[in-house]
Amino acid sequence: MNKSITRILMLVFAIVAVYLAYQTFVGIKGPVEFDEAKKIRYTEVEKKLDAIRNVQFAVREATGKYASSWDSLALAIEKD
């Protein structure tokens, strides 16, 4: 082949290789970032659920039974 064609093909292949490497990096980075965000969301939800559980225990201590709905839970909190 001609030297100029060889150089052009090498340049095209180099550009394709860089593009494929970038796509591989992005393809791996996306799920990793999602997992990190998921862990943060789960931690926040666990904190909120723990708070709700603690309030339910307090309501049970005060009234002898758990609150049956969000409204009754809110009323029990307001009374205290």
N, C-alpha and C positions, 0 to 999 in steps of 0.2 A: 504494500500500500504506500501511498504517498505520505511523506512526513507531515504535511499540513493536515491531512485527514486523520492521521494517527493522533496528532496533538488535539485536534478538535474532539475526537472521540474520547480521549483521556480527560479532557475538561468536562465533557458532558457526563461521563461516568463519575467523575469526582463530585460534581454537583448533585447527581442522583444519590451518591453514597452519603453525602452530607444531609440531604433531605431525608433519607431513610433513617439515618442515625437520629435526627431530630424527632421524627415521628415516633421512633421507638422510645426515646426519652420521655416525650409527652404522654405516650400510652402507658408508661409505667408510673409517671408522676401523678397522673389523675387519680387512680385508685388509692395511692398512698395518701394524698391530701384528703380524699374522701374519708378514709379510715381515721385519720387524725381528727377531722371535724366530727365524725360519728362518736368518737370517744368523748369529746368535749360535750356533745349533746346528751349522751347517755349519763355522764357525770352530773350534769345539771338536772336532768329528770330524776335521777336517783336522790339528789338532795331534796327536790320538791316532794317526792313520794315519802321520804323519811319525815319531812315536816308534817305532811298530812297524817301519817301514821302516829306521830307523836301527839298531834292534836286529837286524833280519835282516842288514843289512850287517855288523854286528859279528860275528854268528854265522858268516857266510860267510868273513870274514877269519880267524876262529879255526879253523874246521873245513874250509873249502874248499867248503862247500855250504850252501844255505839250509835253515832248519828246515822240515820237511814238515808239522808240525802245531803247534797251540798248546802241547801238552804238551812236545814236543821243544824248542820255543822257550823255554818256562819252564825246562826242565832246563839248557839252554845258558846261560841268564841266571844260574841258581843256581850253576853251576860257576865262573863268573867272579867 
